[in-house]
Amino acid sequence: MTQFFLRAAIASLGLWLASSLLSGLYFASGGWLILAAVLLGIVNGLLRPLVLLLTLPLTIFTFGLFLLVVNGIMLALVAGLLSGFSINSFWDAVWGALIVSIVSGIGSAIFGPRGRIQVTIDRR
């Protein structure tokens, strides 16, 4: 459970950064931002695997680039469910999802799969 909240905090940071960099993403308050991050985690955990399976041929055909579209759709879905979070266009959703993905990737690299700070030493 702690790992879910850590990932939600990292997603909140990514959403905040995306709304700071993109004029097309808007949160009414910090509470809506946190709620959006939690809901994004739930949507990504429940719905995204099904969407990835259904779009697998297109994802393979585009060498994985269609995953950006899928992530944008998931972010737009969250915005559609929350009245305090709005996205102006599809491309704002895709760019926002890319920013959230990059921040989440950095967070995963720092905290590792178990939610603890992880240091890897390469001894060659």
Residue pairs with C-beta under 8 A, 6 or more apart in sequence:
2 115
3 114
3 115
4 41
6 107
6 111
6 115
7 41
7 104
7 107
7 115
8 34
8 37
8 38
8 41
9 37
10 103
10 104
10 107
10 108
10 111
11 37
11 40
11 41
11 100
11 103
11 104
12 33
12 34
12 36
12 37
13 103
13 107
14 37
14 99
14 100
14 101
14 102
14 103
14 104
15 25
15 27
15 33
15 36
15 37
15 40
15 96
15 100
16 33
17 99
17 103
18 25
18 95
18 96
18 99
18 100
19 25
19 26
19 27
19 33
19 96
21 99
22 92
22 95
22 96
22 99
23 88
23 92
24 87
24 88
24 89
24 91
24 92
24 95
24 96
25 85
25 86
25 87
25 88
25 92
25 96
26 85
26 86
26 87
26 88
27 33
27 36
27 84
27 85
28 83
28 84
28 85
29 84
31 84
32 82
32 84
32 85
33 85
35 82
35 84
35 85
36 78
36 79
36 82
36 84
36 85
39 78
39 81
39 82
40 74
40 75
40 78
40 100
43 74
43 77
43 78
44 74
47 74
47 77
48 70
48 74
51 70
51 73
51 74
52 59
52 67
52 70
55 66
55 70
58 66
59 66
59 67
59 70
68 94
68 97
68 98
69 94
71 94
71 97
71 98
71 100
71 101
72 90
72 93
72 94
72 95
72 96
72 97
73 93
74 97
75 87
75 93
75 96
75 97
75 100
76 87
76 90
76 93
78 85
79 85
79 86
79 87
79 93
87 93
87 96
109 118
110 117
110 118
111 117
111 118
112 118
